[in-house]
Amino acid sequence: MPIDLALLASTVVSSFLVPMAKRGLEKLRENASEAAGEAVGDATASGVSKVWERVKSLFTSDRERVQFEELEQHPDDGAATVRRVLEEKLRADPTAAQELDRLVNAPVGSGGATLQHLMAGTLGFVDARGAHVSGSAQVAGVVINAAARPRADES
């Protein structure tokens, strides 16, 4: 199946680059470790770092480096520009697109989860791949492997 480059660029920016810029690698490692264990936390941090470095390596011109620095310093403000430039870069470089797709979807740990799934669990976003959401629609998700809540009669 061909890679949806717009979706890949969007996923990379919103699920990897912005959280990394906002929280830093150690905080992401800590969050993933708390959620799934230290080995998974280390693997998540390593994967996020690889995604960050691979994307950063694509921003080669002076202007692009400034755009990436804007993301580093002001993640919310710089995200849209970096997403747009990244999508253009991925369209021009199919090898880079395949590498990023492999990194984002790399299995982490023995549970079959991918790096993208772990980041989703750590950050609490819904992967609505292929969905068409517009207007005042609400997107909901399902929490998988959450601790059981006590029943009302057990309180």
C-alpha positions in Angstrom: 0.0 0.0 0.0 1.4 3.4 -0.9 2.4 5.8 1.9 0.0 8.7 2.5 2.6 11.4 2.7 0.3 14.1 4.0 -0.8 11.7 6.8 2.8 10.7 7.5 4.0 14.3 7.7 1.1 15.2 10.0 1.7 12.2 12.2 5.4 12.9 12.5 4.9 16.5 13.4 2.0 16.2 15.8 2.9 12.9 17.4 6.7 13.1 17.5 8.2 16.5 16.8 5.8 18.7 18.8 5.8 16.5 21.9 9.6 16.3 21.7 9.9 20.1 21.4 7.4 20.7 24.3 8.5 18.0 26.7 12.0 16.9 25.8 13.3 13.4 25.4 13.7 12.6 29.1 10.1 13.5 29.9 8.9 11.4 26.9 11.0 8.5 28.2 9.6 8.9 31.7 6.0 9.0 30.5 6.5 5.9 28.3 8.3 4.0 31.1 5.5 4.8 33.5 2.9 3.5 31.0 4.7 0.4 29.7 8.0 -0.3 31.6 11.5 1.0 31.4 12.6 -1.0 28.4 9.7 0.3 26.4 10.5 3.8 27.7 14.0 3.6 26.5 13.0 2.2 23.1 10.4 4.9 22.7 13.0 7.6 23.5 15.4 6.1 21.1 12.7 5.9 18.3 11.6 9.5 18.9 15.2 10.7 18.8 15.7 8.9 15.5 12.6 10.4 14.0 13.6 13.9 15.2 17.1 13.6 13.8 15.9 12.1 10.4 13.4 15.0 9.9 16.0 17.6 11.0 18.4 16.2 8.4 15.9 16.9 5.7 15.8 20.7 6.5 19.0 21.6 4.7 18.6 25.2 3.5 19.1 28.2 5.8 15.4 29.1 5.6 14.4 25.5 6.4 16.8 25.4 9.4 15.2 28.6 10.7 11.7 27.0 10.2 12.8 23.9 12.2 14.3 26.1 14.9 10.9 27.9 15.1 9.4 24.5 15.9 12.0 23.8 18.5 11.4 27.1 20.2 7.6 27.6 19.6 6.2 24.1 18.8 2.6 25.2 18.4 3.5 28.1 16.1 6.0 26.2 14.0 4.2 23.0 13.5 2.1 23.9 10.5 5.1 25.2 8.5 7.3 22.2 9.4 4.5 19.8 8.4 4.1 21.5 5.1 7.8 21.6 4.3 8.2 18.0 5.5 5.4 16.8 3.2 7.2 18.6 0.3 10.5 16.9 1.3 8.9 13.5 1.5 7.2 13.9 -1.9 10.7 14.8 -3.4 12.5 12.0 -1.5 10.6 8.6 -1.5 13.5 7.0 0.4 13.2 9.4 3.2 9.4 8.8 3.3 10.0 5.1 3.6 12.6 5.5 6.3 10.3 7.8 8.4 7.3 5.4 7.8 9.5 2.5 9.1 10.6 4.5 12.1 7.1 5.6 13.0 5.7 2.1 12.6 8.6 0.2 14.1 7.6 -2.4 16.7 8.6 -1.5 20.3 8.9 -4.2 22.9 7.3 -7.7 22.7 3.6 -6.6 22.8 3.4 -5.8 19.1 2.8 -2.1 19.7 4.5 0.4 17.3 6.3 3.5 18.3 3.3 5.5 16.9 0.9 3.5 19.2 3.1 4.1 22.2 3.3 7.8 21.5 -0.5 7.8 21.1 -0.9 6.1 24.5 1.6 8.4 26.2 0.1 11.6 24.7 -3.5 10.5 24.6 -4.4 11.2 21.0 -6.8 9.3 18.7 -5.4 8.0 15.4 -8.4 8.6 13.1 -6.5 7.5 10.0 -8.8 7.7 7.0 -11.5 9.5 8.9 -13.1 12.7 7.6 -13.8 15.0 10.5 -15.2 18.5 9.9 -17.4 21.1 11.5 -18.3 20.5 15.1 -17.7 16.7 15.0 -16.2 15.1 18.1 -13.6 12.3 17.9 -13.5 9.8 20.7 -11.0 7.0 21.4 -10.9 3.8 23.3 -8.4 3.2 26.1 -6.8 -0.2 25.6 -5.1 -2.1 28.5 -6.2 0.5 31.1 -6.5 -0.6 34.7 -10.0 -1.8 35.6 -12.2 0.8 37.3 -13.8 -0.2 40.5 -17.6 -0.7 40.2 -19.8 1.7 42.0 -20.9 -0.9 44.5 -17.3 -1.7 45.4 -16.4 1.8 46.6 
